[in-house]
């Protein structure tokens, strides 16, 4: 069970604590958002010391997770809900993409290539929400011409169900953005080549499952780290990257 601590007593630590907490609870800092101490300290006009203390308290409250050598990030609100919804999306979107493929135009495929190129460019100065938006547009471009309107409604409904949690995979699994862009290239090559609907459905399923499996692993590791952080004395939070 997560132990709570009192809010930081010193004025600067309290200011940092309340400022970061408000942005987490309002959704400005969504699940998976990286909390880099130097960046936060610069925005708050203070040293990293009070910001580090604020992050420690937020970690103890369960609003933030910390992983050694990676840093702090905003915690998932309900990882089970996220996993279950993404499992459904994986099945539905894979089928919708396979059905959509014969109806894709050259313009559709060119647009998908452009979106993936934009995602690759965004890797250098990573913006979680921007990258996630491009990723979602990429996949919707490939399944939007599915001739089954009911299937399309179900895919869109499940994405809407996730709400602000839709950004979580890329926020919690830092290596997935680069892998995802490469897998997109392979998927487009398959569609533009001699890929059958069955092979395309399997490729999309592997792509989505790869991200979900990585998230499961990271979520399990973060859960252990929360307990270790709560039990340790004199916790230390690194600056992250």
C-alpha positions, 0 to 999 in steps of 0.5 A, spaced: 500 500 500 502 506 498 504 511 504 502 518 503 507 524 506 505 531 508 506 536 502 513 539 502 514 544 508 519 549 505 516 554 501 520 553 494 518 545 495 511 546 496 510 551 490 514 546 486 509 540 489 503 544 488 505 547 481 507 540 478 501 536 482 496 541 479 498 540 472 498 532 473 491 532 475 488 537 470 491 533 464 496 538 462 502 533 464 499 526 461 500 519 463 507 518 461 509 525 461 517 525 463 518 530 469 525 532 467 528 536 473 532 541 470 526 543 465 521 544 471 526 548 475 527 552 469 520 554 468 519 555 476 525 559 476 528 555 482 534 550 483 533 543 482 533 541 489 526 543 491 523 540 485 527 534 487 523 534 493 517 535 490 518 529 485 519 525 491 513 527 495 509 526 488 512 519 487 510 517 494 503 519 493 503 515 487 502 520 482 509 519 479 513 513 478 521 513 478 525 508 474 533 509 476 537 511 470 531 513 466 527 518 471 521 520 473 514 520 469 507 521 470 504 515 473 498 511 469 491 512 472 489 505 471 494 501 467 489 495 467 483 499 463 489 501 458 491 494 457 484 491 456 482 497 451 488 496 447 487 489 447 481 490 444 483 496 439 489 491 437 484 486 434 479 491 431 484 495 428 488 489 425 482 487 422 480 494 419 486 495 416 486 488 412 479 490 410 481 497 408 488 495 404 485 493 397 481 500 397 487 505 399 489 510 394 496 512 392 494 518 395 493 515 402 499 511 402 503 517 400 500 521 406 502 515 410 509 515 408 509 523 409 506 522 416 511 517 418 517 521 416 514 527 420 514 522 426 521 520 424 523 527 424 520 528 431 524 523 434 530 528 435 526 533 439 520 528 442 514 531 443 509 526 446 502 528 444 505 531 437 508 524 436 502 520 438 497 524 434 501 523 428 501 516 430 494 515 430 493 519 424 498 514 420 494 508 423 487 511 421 489 513 414 491 505 413 484 503 416 479 509 414 477 505 408 475 499 411 468 498 407 465 495 414 462 501 417 460 498 424 468 495 425 470 503 423 465 505 429 468 500 434 475 502 432 473 509 433 469 508 440 475 504 443 480 510 442 475 515 444 474 510 451 482 511 452 481 519 452 487 522 455 491 515 456 492 514 448 499 517 449 501 512 454 505 507 450 510 512 448 510 516 454 512 509 458 516 506 453 521 510 451 524 505 446 518 504 442 517 511 438 524 509 434 521 502 433 514 504 431 517 508 426 521 502 423 515 498 423 511 503 420 516 503 414 515 495 414 508 495 414 507 500 408 512 496 404 508 490 405 502 494 403 505 497 397 508 490 395 505 483 395 502 483 402 495 479 402 490 481 407 492 476 412 499 478 412 497 485 413 492 483 419 498 479 422 503 485 421 498 490 424 497 485 430 504 484 431 506 492 431 500 493 436 502 487 440 509 489 441 508 496 444 503 493 449 508 487 451 513 493 452 508 497 456 506 491 460 513 490 462 515 497 464 508 497 468 510 491 472 517 494 473 514 501 475 510 498 480 516 494 483 520 501 483 514 505 487 514 500 492 522 500 493 521 508 493 516 508 499 520 503 503 527 506 502 530 511 506 533 518 503 530 517 496 534 520 491 531 522 484 535 523 478 534 528 473 532 524 467 532 525 460 
